[in-house]
């Protein structure tokens, strides 16, 4: 229509997005991801949940009176969150795992900030630092 009415010619060539190795992967289009600041929060959620599983397990194992029920509840909830974040992580990592370093840096910083804020709001029971030995 533009060529007939205004004399403007538009030319374009069609290119295939899928290469030879992407034909068997049904999620090949999801691997094309561009960096945005919106990736920081979901990655922070993933990192905080992974760290929570490790810290919860270590606290329970090295506790005088282990509370295995609390650990199982916490691990279940963290795994539930991580399961829901799996499609995001798979889309972000793709086949090659090429994620900008800044994503990891900001996610780590936000995770550390949230952890320190949590410790400030709800400090551990043993704040004396004596390791359980009282004089």
N, CA, C and O atoms as a GROMACS GRO file, in nm:
protein
  540
    1UNK      N    1   0.082  -0.120   0.000
    1UNK     CA    2   0.000   0.000   0.000
    1UNK      C    3   0.086   0.126   0.000
    1UNK      O    4   0.055   0.223  -0.069
    2UNK      N    5   0.196   0.125   0.079
    2UNK     CA    6   0.281   0.243   0.084
    2UNK      C    7   0.349   0.269  -0.050
    2UNK      O    8   0.371   0.385  -0.088
    3UNK      N    9   0.383   0.162  -0.122
    3UNK     CA   10   0.450   0.180  -0.251
    3UNK      C   11   0.354   0.241  -0.352
    3UNK      O   12   0.392   0.328  -0.431
    4UNK      N   13   0.229   0.197  -0.350
    4UNK     CA   14   0.132   0.247  -0.446
    4UNK      C   15   0.092   0.391  -0.414
    4UNK      O   16   0.084   0.475  -0.503
    5UNK      N   17   0.066   0.419  -0.285
    5UNK     CA   18   0.016   0.551  -0.247
    5UNK      C   19   0.128   0.655  -0.238
    5UNK      O   20   0.118   0.762  -0.298
    6UNK      N   21   0.234   0.624  -0.163
    6UNK     CA   22   0.338   0.724  -0.135
    6UNK      C   23   0.468   0.700  -0.209
    6UNK      O   24   0.557   0.785  -0.205
    7UNK      N   25   0.482   0.588  -0.274
    7UNK     CA   26   0.604   0.558  -0.347
    7UNK      C   27   0.717   0.510  -0.257
    7UNK      O   28   0.834   0.513  -0.297
    8UNK      N   29   0.683   0.467  -0.134
    8UNK     CA   30   0.784   0.418  -0.040
    8UNK      C   31   0.793   0.267  -0.053
    8UNK      O   32   0.693   0.196  -0.047
    9UNK      N   33   0.916   0.220  -0.071
    9UNK     CA   34   0.935   0.076  -0.083
    9UNK      C   35   0.999   0.022   0.044
    9UNK      O   36   1.101   0.072   0.090
   10UNK      N   37   0.938  -0.079   0.100
   10UNK     CA   38   0.989  -0.143   0.221
   10UNK      C   39   1.038  -0.282   0.182
   10UNK      O   40   0.965  -0.360   0.121
   11UNK      N   41   1.162  -0.310   0.218
   11UNK     CA   42   1.214  -0.442   0.189
   11UNK      C   43   1.266  -0.504   0.319
   11UNK      O   44   1.323  -0.436   0.403
   12UNK      N   45   1.244  -0.631   0.332
   12UNK     CA   46   1.293  -0.704   0.448
   12UNK      C   47   1.316  -0.849   0.408
   12UNK      O   48   1.259  -0.898   0.311
   13UNK      N   49   1.400  -0.916   0.485
   13UNK     CA   50   1.426  -1.057   0.459
   13UNK      C   51   1.389  -1.137   0.582
   13UNK      O   52   1.415  -1.096   0.695
   14UNK      N   53   1.330  -1.249   0.560
   14UNK     CA   54   1.291  -1.337   0.669
   14UNK      C   55   1.410  -1.423   0.710
   14UNK      O   56   1.480  -1.480   0.626
   15UNK      N   57   1.432  -1.431   0.841
   15UNK     CA   58   1.539  -1.516   0.892
   15UNK      C   59   1.480  -1.614   0.992
   15UNK      O   60   1.381  -1.583   1.059
   16UNK      N   61   1.539  -1.728   1.001
   16UNK     CA   62   1.493  -1.830   1.094
   16UNK      C   63   1.560  -1.809   1.228
   16UNK      O   64   1.681  -1.790   1.235
   17UNK      N   65   1.482  -1.812   1.337
   17UNK     CA   66   1.539  -1.799   1.471
   17UNK      C   67   1.603  -1.928   1.517
   17UNK      O   68   1.702  -1.925   1.590
   18UNK      N   69   1.551  -2.039   1.477
   18UNK     CA   70   1.601  -2.168   1.524
   18UNK      C   71   1.719  -2.213   1.440
   18UNK      O   72   1.716  -2.209   1.318
   19UNK      N   73   1.824  -2.255   1.509
   19UNK     CA   74   1.937  -2.312   1.437
   19UNK      C   75   1.921  -2.464   1.437
   19UNK      O   76   1.820  -2.516   1.484
   20UNK      N   77   2.019  -2.532   1.386
   20UNK     CA   78   2.010  -2.677   1.374
   20UNK      C   79   1.997  -2.748   1.507
   20UNK      O   80   1.928  -2.850   1.516
   21UNK      N   81   2.062  -2.696   1.612
   21UNK     CA   82   2.057  -2.763   1.741
   21UNK      C   83   1.933  -2.726   1.822
   21UNK      O   84   1.903  -2.794   1.920
   22UNK      N   85   1.861  -2.621   1.784
   22UNK     CA   86   1.742  -2.579   1.857
   22UNK      C   87   1.614  -2.649   1.812
   22UNK      O   88   1.510  -2.631   1.874
   23UNK      N   89   1.621  -2.726   1.707
   23UNK     CA   90   1.499  -2.784   1.652
   23UNK      C   91   1.435  -2.885   1.747
   23UNK      O   92   1.313  -2.899   1.748
   24UNK      N   93   1.515  -2.956   1.828
   24UNK     CA   94   1.459  -3.055   1.918
   24UNK      C   95   1.418  -2.996   2.052
   24UNK      O   96   1.356  -3.065   2.133
   25UNK      N   97   1.450  -2.870   2.079
   25UNK     CA   98   1.416  -2.805   2.205
   25UNK      C   99   1.291  -2.719   2.186
   25UNK      O  100   1.291  -2.625   2.107
   26UNK      N  101   1.184  -2.753   2.258
   26UNK     CA  102   1.058  -2.679   2.242
   26UNK      C  103   1.064  -2.541   2.308
   26UNK      O  104   0.982  -2.455   2.278
   27UNK      N  105   1.162  -2.519   2.398
   27UNK     CA  106   1.174  -2.391   2.466
   27UNK      C  107   1.285  -2.305   2.406
   27UNK      O  108   1.337  -2.217   2.475
   28UNK      N  109   1.322  -2.328   2.282
   28UNK     CA  110   1.434  -2.257   2.220
   28UNK      C  111   1.410  -2.106   2.216
   28UNK      O  112   1.505  -2.029   2.231
   29UNK      N  113   1.287  -2.063   2.197
   29UNK     CA  114   1.257  -1.920   2.192
   29UNK      C  115   1.274  -1.854   2.328
   29UNK      O  116   1.298  -1.733   2.335
   30UNK      N  117   1.262  -1.930   2.436
   30UNK     CA  118   1.274  -1.874   2.570
   30UNK      C  119   1.418  -1.842   2.606
   30UNK      O  120   1.442  -1.765   2.699
   31UNK      N  121   1.514  -1.898   2.535
   31UNK     CA  122   1.654  -1.878   2.568
   31UNK      C  123   1.706  -1.743   2.521
   31UNK      O  124   1.815  -1.702   2.562
   32UNK      N  125   1.632  -1.673   2.438
   32UNK     CA  126   1.674  -1.543   2.390
   32UNK      C  127   1.624  -1.439   2.491
   32UNK      O  128   1.510  -1.394   2.485
   33UNK      N  129   1.713  -1.402   2.583
   33UNK     CA  130   1.677  -1.314   2.693
   33UNK      C  131   1.772  -1.196   2.693
   33UNK      O  132   1.892  -1.212   2.677
   34UNK      N  133   1.717  -1.077   2.710
   34UNK     CA  134   1.800  -0.957   2.721
   34UNK      C  135   1.799  -0.912   2.866
   34UNK      O  136   1.700  -0.927   2.936
   35UNK      N  137   1.909  -0.856   2.910
   35UNK     CA  138   1.925  -0.813   3.048
   35UNK      C  139   1.830  -0.699   3.081
   35UNK      O  140   1.812  -0.606   3.001
   36UNK      N  141   1.769  -0.707   3.198
   36UNK     CA  142   1.687  -0.600   3.251
   36UNK      C  143   1.700  -0.600   3.402
   36UNK      O  144   1.734  -0.703   3.462
   37UNK      N  145   1.675  -0.488   3.464
   37UNK     CA  146   1.683  -0.477   3.609
   37UNK      C  147   1.578  -0.560   3.682
   37UNK      O  148   1.589  -0.582   3.802
   38UNK      N  149   1.479  -0.605   3.609
   38UNK     CA  150   1.374  -0.686   3.671
   38UNK      C  151   1.423  -0.826   3.709
   38UNK      O  152   1.354  -0.898   3.781
   39UNK      N  153   1.540  -0.865   3.660
   39UNK     CA  154   1.594  -0.998   3.693
   39UNK      C  155   1.651  -1.004   3.835
   39UNK      O  156   1.668  -1.113   3.889
   40UNK      N  157   1.680  -0.889   3.894
   40UNK     CA  158   1.747  -0.887   4.024
   40UNK      C  159   1.660  -0.948   4.133
   40UNK      O  160   1.709  -1.030   4.211
   41UNK      N  161   1.534  -0.911   4.140
   41UNK     CA  162   1.449  -0.960   4.248
   41UNK      C  163   1.425  -1.112   4.242
   41UNK      O  164   1.442  -1.178   4.344
   42UNK      N  165   1.388  -1.170   4.128
   42UNK     CA  166   1.372  -1.316   4.126
   42UNK      C  167   1.501  -1.391   4.158
   42UNK      O  168   1.497  -1.494   4.225
   43UNK      N  169   1.615  -1.340   4.111
   43UNK     CA  170   1.741  -1.405   4.144
   43UNK      C  171   1.773  -1.391   4.293
   43UNK      O  172   1.831  -1.482   4.353
   44UNK      N  173   1.735  -1.279   4.351
   44UNK     CA  174   1.753  -1.262   4.496
   44UNK      C  175   1.668  -1.362   4.572
   44UNK      O  176   1.714  -1.420   4.671
   45UNK      N  177   1.546  -1.384   4.527
   45UNK     CA  178   1.459  -1.482   4.592
   45UNK      C  179   1.521  -1.622   4.582
   45UNK      O  180   1.518  -1.697   4.679
   46UNK      N  181   1.576  -1.655   4.467
   46UNK     CA  182   1.639  -1.786   4.451
   46UNK      C  183   1.759  -1.800   4.543
   46UNK      O  184   1.774  -1.902   4.610
   47UNK      N  185   1.844  -1.698   4.548
   47UNK     CA  186   1.965  -1.705   4.631
   47UNK      C  187   1.928  -1.712   4.779
   47UNK      O  188   1.987  -1.791   4.854
   48UNK      N  189   1.833  -1.630   4.822
   48UNK     CA  190   1.793  -1.630   4.964
   48UNK      C  191   1.738  -1.768   5.003
   48UNK      O  192   1.767  -1.816   5.112
   49UNK      N  193   1.661  -1.831   4.918
   49UNK     CA  194   1.606  -1.962   4.950
   49UNK      C  195   1.714  -2.069   4.955
   49UNK      O  196   1.710  -2.157   5.041
   50UNK      N  197   1.810  -2.064   4.864
   50UNK     CA  198   1.920  -2.160   4.868
   50UNK      C  199   2.004  -2.143   4.994
   50UNK      O  200   2.043  -2.241   5.058
   51UNK      N  201   2.032  -2.018   5.030
   51UNK     CA  202   2.109  -1.991   5.151
   51UNK      C  203   2.030  -2.032   5.274
   51UNK      O  204   2.087  -2.084   5.370
   52UNK      N  205   1.899  -2.011   5.273
   52UNK     CA  206   1.815  -2.049   5.387
   52UNK      C  207   1.816  -2.200   5.409
   52UNK      O  208   1.817  -2.245   5.524
   53UNK      N  209   1.816  -2.277   5.302
   53UNK     CA  210   1.823  -2.423   5.317
   53UNK      C  211   1.954  -2.464   5.382
   53UNK      O  212   1.956  -2.547   5.473
   54UNK      N  213   2.064  -2.406   5.336
   54UNK     CA  214   2.195  -2.441   5.391
   54UNK      C  215   2.207  -2.399   5.537
   54UNK      O  216   2.251  -2.478   5.621
   55UNK      N  217   2.168  -2.276   5.569
   55UNK     CA  218   2.178  -2.228   5.707
   55UNK      C  219   2.084  -2.304   5.799
   55UNK      O  220   2.123  -2.340   5.910
   56UNK      N  221   1.962  -2.330   5.754
   56UNK     CA  222   1.868  -2.407   5.836
   56UNK      C  223   1.918  -2.547   5.865
   56UNK      O  224   1.905  -2.596   5.977
   57UNK      N  225   1.974  -2.612   5.765
   57UNK     CA  226   2.026  -2.748   5.786
   57UNK      C  227   2.145  -2.745   5.881
   57UNK      O  228   2.155  -2.830   5.969
   58UNK      N  229   2.235  -2.648   5.864
   58UNK     CA  230   2.352  -2.643   5.953
   58UNK      C  231   2.312  -2.608   6.095
   58UNK      O  232   2.370  -2.663   6.190
   59UNK      N  233   2.216  -2.519   6.113
   59UNK     CA  234   2.170  -2.487   6.249
   59UNK      C  235   2.106  -2.607   6.316
   59UNK      O  236   2.126  -2.631   6.435
   60UNK      N  237   2.029  -2.683   6.240
   60UNK     CA  238   1.962  -2.799   6.298
   60UNK      C  239   2.062  -2.908   6.332
   60UNK      O  240   2.054  -2.970   6.438
   61UNK      N  241   2.156  -2.932   6.244
   61UNK     CA  242   2.254  -3.039   6.267
   61UNK      C  243   2.342  -3.007   6.387
   61UNK      O  244   2.370  -3.096   6.468
   62UNK      N  245   2.386  -2.883   6.400
   62UNK     CA  246   2.478  -2.846   6.508
   62UNK      C  247   2.407  -2.792   6.632
   62UNK      O  248   2.473  -2.741   6.722
   63UNK      N  249   2.276  -2.804   6.638
   63UNK     CA  250   2.200  -2.757   6.753
   63UNK      C  251   2.207  -2.858   6.867
   63UNK      O  252   2.222  -2.978   6.844
   64UNK      N  253   2.196  -2.807   6.991
   64UNK     CA  254   2.193  -2.895   7.108
   64UNK      C  255   2.065  -2.978   7.107
   64UNK      O  256   2.068  -3.099   7.132
   65UNK      N  257   1.954  -2.912   7.078
   65UNK     CA  258   1.825  -2.981   7.067
   65UNK      C  259   1.774  -2.958   6.925
   65UNK      O  260   1.708  -2.857   6.899
   66UNK      N  261   1.803  -3.050   6.832
   66UNK     CA  262   1.761  -3.029   6.693
   66UNK      C  263   1.609  -3.033   6.678
   66UNK      O  264   1.542  -3.118   6.736
   67UNK      N  265   1.557  -2.942   6.601
   67UNK     CA  266   1.414  -2.936   6.573
   67UNK      C  267   1.394  -2.974   6.426
   67UNK      O  268   1.391  -2.889   6.338
   68UNK      N  269   1.382  -3.103   6.403
   68UNK     CA  270   1.375  -3.154   6.266
   68UNK      C  271   1.245  -3.116   6.197
   68UNK      O  272   1.243  -3.100   6.075
   69UNK      N  273   1.138  -3.099   6.273
   69UNK     CA  274   1.010  -3.059   6.214
   69UNK      C  275   1.017  -2.920   6.153
   69UNK      O  276   0.966  -2.897   6.043
   70UNK      N  277   1.080  -2.827   6.225
   70UNK     CA  278   1.097  -2.691   6.172
   70UNK      C  279   1.184  -2.693   6.046
   70UNK      O  280   1.157  -2.622   5.949
   71UNK      N  281   1.289  -2.776   6.049
   71UNK     CA  282   1.377  -2.785   5.932
   71UNK      C  283   1.301  -2.839   5.811
   71UNK      O  284   1.313  -2.785   5.701
   72UNK      N  285   1.225  -2.945   5.831
   72UNK     CA  286   1.151  -3.004   5.718
   72UNK      C  287   1.048  -2.905   5.663
   72UNK      O  288   1.028  -2.896   5.542
   73UNK      N  289   0.981  -2.831   5.751
   73UNK     CA  290   0.886  -2.730   5.706
   73UNK      C  291   0.953  -2.619   5.626
   73UNK      O  292   0.904  -2.576   5.522
   74UNK      N  293   1.068  -2.574   5.677
   74UNK     CA  294   1.142  -2.468   5.607
   74UNK      C  295   1.196  -2.515   5.473
   74UNK      O  296   1.189  -2.442   5.374
   75UNK      N  297   1.250  -2.637   5.470
   75UNK     CA  298   1.302  -2.691   5.344
   75UNK      C  299   1.189  -2.712   5.244
   75UNK      O  300   1.205  -2.684   5.125
   76UNK      N  301   1.074  -2.760   5.293
   76UNK     CA  302   0.960  -2.779   5.202
   76UNK      C  303   0.918  -2.646   5.141
   76UNK      O  304   0.895  -2.638   5.020
   77UNK      N  305   0.907  -2.541   5.224
   77UNK     CA  306   0.865  -2.412   5.171
   77UNK      C  307   0.968  -2.356   5.073
   77UNK      O  308   0.931  -2.305   4.967
   78UNK      N  309   1.097  -2.366   5.107
   78UNK     CA  310   1.201  -2.315   5.017
   78UNK      C  311   1.203  -2.392   4.885
   78UNK      O  312   1.218  -2.331   4.779
   79UNK      N  313   1.189  -2.522   4.891
   79UNK     CA  314   1.184  -2.601   4.767
   79UNK      C  315   1.060  -2.570   4.685
   79UNK      O  316   1.064  -2.572   4.562
   80UNK      N  317   0.950  -2.540   4.752
   80UNK     CA  318   0.826  -2.501   4.683
   80UNK      C  319   0.848  -2.371   4.606
   80UNK      O  320   0.807  -2.358   4.491
   81UNK      N  321   0.914  -2.274   4.671
   81UNK     CA  322   0.944  -2.147   4.605
   81UNK      C  323   1.041  -2.169   4.489
   81UNK      O  324   1.021  -2.115   4.380
   82UNK      N  325   1.146  -2.249   4.513
   82UNK     CA  326   1.245  -2.275   4.408
   82UNK      C  327   1.184  -2.350   4.290
   82UNK      O  328   1.224  -2.328   4.175
   83UNK      N  329   1.089  -2.437   4.316
   83UNK     CA  330   1.021  -2.508   4.208
   83UNK      C  331   0.944  -2.410   4.119
   83UNK      O  332   0.943  -2.424   3.997
   84UNK      N  333   0.881  -2.311   4.182
   84UNK     CA  334   0.808  -2.212   4.103
   84UNK      C  335   0.902  -2.116   4.029
   84UNK      O  336   0.862  -2.056   3.930
   85UNK      N  337   1.025  -2.103   4.076
   85UNK     CA  338   1.122  -2.015   4.011
   85UNK      C  339   1.203  -2.089   3.904
   85UNK      O  340   1.281  -2.026   3.832
   86UNK      N  341   1.186  -2.219   3.891
   86UNK     CA  342   1.264  -2.299   3.796
   86UNK      C  343   1.247  -2.252   3.651
   86UNK      O  344   1.347  -2.240   3.580
   87UNK      N  345   1.125  -2.227   3.603
   87UNK     CA  346   1.114  -2.180   3.463
   87UNK      C  347   1.188  -2.049   3.439
   87UNK      O  348   1.247  -2.029   3.333
   88UNK      N  349   1.186  -1.960   3.538
   88UNK     CA  350   1.260  -1.834   3.524
   88UNK      C  351   1.409  -1.862   3.513
   88UNK      O  352   1.477  -1.808   3.426
   89UNK      N  353   1.460  -1.947   3.602
   89UNK     CA  354   1.604  -1.978   3.600
   89UNK      C  355   1.644  -2.048   3.471
   89UNK      O  356   1.749  -2.020   3.415
   90UNK      N  357   1.560  -2.140   3.424
   90UNK     CA  358   1.590  -2.211   3.299
   90UNK      C  359   1.590  -2.115   3.182
   90UNK      O  360   1.677  -2.124   3.095
   91UNK      N  361   1.496  -2.024   3.177
   91UNK     CA  362   1.493  -1.926   3.070
   91UNK      C  363   1.610  -1.830   3.076
   91UNK      O  364   1.661  -1.787   2.973
   92UNK      N  365   1.652  -1.795   3.198
   92UNK     CA  366   1.763  -1.703   3.213
   92UNK      C  367   1.895  -1.769   3.179
   92UNK      O  368   1.980  -1.709   3.112
   93UNK      N  369   1.914  -1.890   3.224
   93UNK     CA  370   2.041  -1.959   3.201
   93UNK      C  371   2.051  -2.012   3.058
   93UNK      O  372   2.159  -2.009   2.998
   94UNK      N  373   1.940  -2.059   3.004
   94UNK     CA  374   1.944  -2.111   2.869
   94UNK      C  375   2.032  -2.234   2.859
   94UNK      O  376   2.058  -2.301   2.959
   95UNK      N  377   2.077  -2.263   2.740
   95UNK     CA  378   2.164  -2.379   2.721
   95UNK      C  379   2.308  -2.348   2.762
   95UNK      O  380   2.379  -2.436   2.811
   96UNK      N  381   2.349  -2.227   2.742
   96UNK     CA  382   2.490  -2.195   2.758
   96UNK      C  383   2.524  -2.137   2.894
   96UNK      O  384   2.642  -2.132   2.931
   97UNK      N  385   2.425  -2.093   2.970
   97UNK     CA  386   2.451  -2.035   3.101
   97UNK      C  387   2.518  -1.899   3.094
   97UNK      O  388   2.601  -1.867   3.179
   98UNK      N  389   2.484  -1.819   2.994
   98UNK     CA  390   2.546  -1.687   2.980
   98UNK      C  391   2.458  -1.583   3.048
   98UNK      O  392   2.361  -1.533   2.990
   99UNK      N  393   2.494  -1.551   3.172
   99UNK     CA  394   2.422  -1.449   3.247
   99UNK      C  395   2.523  -1.339   3.279
   99UNK      O  396   2.635  -1.369   3.320
  100UNK      N  397   2.485  -1.214   3.261
  100UNK     CA  398   2.580  -1.107   3.294
  100UNK      C  399   2.622  -1.113   3.440
  100UNK      O  400   2.540  -1.144   3.527
  101UNK      N  401   2.747  -1.083   3.468
  101UNK     CA  402   2.801  -1.089   3.603
  101UNK      C  403   2.728  -0.992   3.695
  101UNK      O  404   2.714  -1.019   3.814
  102UNK      N  405   2.682  -0.881   3.642
  102UNK     CA  406   2.612  -0.782   3.724
  102UNK      C  407   2.486  -0.840   3.787
  102UNK      O  408   2.446  -0.798   3.895
  103UNK      N  409   2.424  -0.937   3.722
  103UNK     CA  410   2.306  -1.002   3.779
  103UNK      C  411   2.343  -1.073   3.908
  103UNK      O  412   2.273  -1.061   4.008
  104UNK      N  413   2.454  -1.146   3.906
  104UNK     CA  414   2.498  -1.216   4.027
  104UNK      C  415   2.542  -1.118   4.135
  104UNK      O  416   2.515  -1.140   4.254
  105UNK      N  417   2.609  -1.009   4.096
  105UNK     CA  418   2.656  -0.911   4.193
  105UNK      C  419   2.538  -0.846   4.264
  105UNK      O  420   2.536  -0.840   4.387
  106UNK      N  421   2.439  -0.798   4.189
  106UNK     CA  422   2.324  -0.732   4.250
  106UNK      C  423   2.240  -0.830   4.332
  106UNK      O  424   2.191  -0.794   4.438
  107UNK      N  425   2.225  -0.951   4.283
  107UNK     CA  426   2.148  -1.049   4.359
  107UNK      C  427   2.217  -1.082   4.491
  107UNK      O  428   2.151  -1.094   4.594
  108UNK      N  429   2.349  -1.095   4.487
  108UNK     CA  430   2.423  -1.119   4.610
  108UNK      C  431   2.412  -1.004   4.707
  108UNK      O  432   2.394  -1.025   4.827
  109UNK      N  433   2.424  -0.880   4.656
  109UNK     CA  434   2.413  -0.764   4.743
  109UNK      C  435   2.275  -0.752   4.806
  109UNK      O  436   2.263  -0.723   4.925
  110UNK      N  437   2.172  -0.774   4.728
  110UNK     CA  438   2.037  -0.768   4.783
  110UNK      C  439   2.015  -0.880   4.884
  110UNK      O  440   1.950  -0.859   4.986
  111UNK      N  441   2.068  -1.000   4.856
  111UNK     CA  442   2.055  -1.112   4.950
  111UNK      C  443   2.124  -1.082   5.082
  111UNK      O  444   2.069  -1.109   5.189
  112UNK      N  445   2.245  -1.026   5.075
  112UNK     CA  446   2.318  -0.991   5.197
  112UNK      C  447   2.243  -0.883   5.274
  112UNK      O  448   2.233  -0.890   5.397
  113UNK      N  449   2.189  -0.785   5.205
  113UNK     CA  450   2.114  -0.679   5.271
  113UNK      C  451   1.991  -0.734   5.341
  113UNK      O  452   1.963  -0.697   5.455
  114UNK      N  453   1.918  -0.821   5.274
  114UNK     CA  454   1.799  -0.881   5.335
  114UNK      C  455   1.839  -0.965   5.456
  114UNK      O  456   1.770  -0.962   5.558
  115UNK      N  457   1.947  -1.041   5.446
  115UNK     CA  458   1.992  -1.124   5.558
  115UNK      C  459   2.033  -1.039   5.678
  115UNK      O  460   1.995  -1.069   5.791
  116UNK      N  461   2.110  -0.932   5.654
  116UNK     CA  462   2.151  -0.844   5.763
  116UNK      C  463   2.032  -0.771   5.824
  116UNK      O  464   2.028  -0.750   5.946
  117UNK      N  465   1.936  -0.733   5.743
  117UNK     CA  466   1.815  -0.670   5.794
  117UNK      C  467   1.738  -0.767   5.882
  117UNK      O  468   1.685  -0.728   5.986
  118UNK      N  469   1.731  -0.893   5.840
  118UNK     CA  470   1.661  -0.994   5.919
  118UNK      C  471   1.731  -1.018   6.052
  118UNK      O  472   1.665  -1.031   6.155
  119UNK      N  473   1.864  -1.022   6.052
  119UNK     CA  474   1.939  -1.041   6.176
  119UNK      C  475   1.921  -0.922   6.268
  119UNK      O  476   1.916  -0.938   6.390
  120UNK      N  477   1.910  -0.800   6.211
  120UNK     CA  478   1.888  -0.681   6.292
  120UNK      C  479   1.750  -0.683   6.355
  120UNK      O  480   1.734  -0.647   6.472
  121UNK      N  481   1.650  -0.724   6.278
  121UNK     CA  482   1.512  -0.727   6.329
  121UNK      C  483   1.494  -0.840   6.429
  121UNK      O  484   1.432  -0.820   6.534
  122UNK      N  485   1.545  -0.957   6.398
  122UNK     CA  486   1.527  -1.074   6.484
  122UNK      C  487   1.664  -1.136   6.513
  122UNK      O  488   1.703  -1.232   6.447
  123UNK      N  489   1.737  -1.081   6.614
  123UNK     CA  490   1.871  -1.134   6.641
  123UNK      C  491   1.864  -1.276   6.698
  123UNK      O  492   1.762  -1.314   6.755
  124UNK      N  493   1.974  -1.353   6.684
  124UNK     CA  494   1.976  -1.487   6.739
  124UNK      C  495   1.967  -1.481   6.892
  124UNK      O  496   1.994  -1.378   6.953
  125UNK      N  497   1.929  -1.594   6.954
  125UNK     CA  498   1.914  -1.599   7.098
  125UNK      C  499   2.046  -1.575   7.170
  125UNK      O  500   2.049  -1.504   7.270
  126UNK      N  501   2.156  -1.633   7.121
  126UNK     CA  502   2.286  -1.621   7.184
  126UNK      C  503   2.361  -1.504   7.122
  126UNK      O  504   2.438  -1.521   7.028
  127UNK      N  505   2.339  -1.384   7.176
  127UNK     CA  506   2.404  -1.265   7.121
  127UNK      C  507   2.535  -1.234   7.193
  127UNK      O  508   2.605  -1.141   7.153
  128UNK      N  509   2.570  -1.308   7.298
  128UNK     CA  510   2.693  -1.280   7.372
  128UNK      C  511   2.816  -1.323   7.294
  128UNK      O  512   2.925  -1.272   7.319
  129UNK      N  513   2.802  -1.417   7.201
  129UNK     CA  514   2.914  -1.461   7.122
  129UNK      C  515   3.006  -1.555   7.198
  129UNK      O  516   3.118  -1.581   7.153
  130UNK      N  517   2.960  -1.607   7.312
  130UNK     CA  518   3.046  -1.695   7.392
  130UNK      C  519   3.037  -1.839   7.348
  130UNK      O  520   3.107  -1.925   7.402
  131UNK      N  521   2.952  -1.868   7.251
  131UNK     CA  522   2.942  -2.004   7.201
  131UNK      C  523   2.875  -2.099   7.299
  131UNK      O  524   2.899  -2.220   7.296
  132UNK      N  525   2.792  -2.046   7.386
  132UNK     CA  526   2.717  -2.131   7.479
  132UNK      C  527   2.784  -2.146   7.615
  132UNK      O  528   2.726  -2.208   7.704
  133UNK      N  529   2.901  -2.090   7.633
  133UNK     CA  530   2.971  -2.099   7.762
  133UNK      C  531   2.948  -1.969   7.836
  133UNK      O  532   2.986  -1.862   7.789
  134UNK      N  533   2.884  -1.978   7.954
  134UNK     CA  534   2.862  -1.858   8.034
  134UNK      C  535   2.948  -1.862   8.159
  134UNK      O  536   2.966  -1.967   8.221
  135UNK      N  537   3.000  -1.748   8.192
  135UNK     CA  538   3.091  -1.741   8.306
  135UNK      C  539   3.022  -1.682   8.425
  135UNK      O  540   3.082  -1.667   8.531
   0.00000   0.00000   0.00000
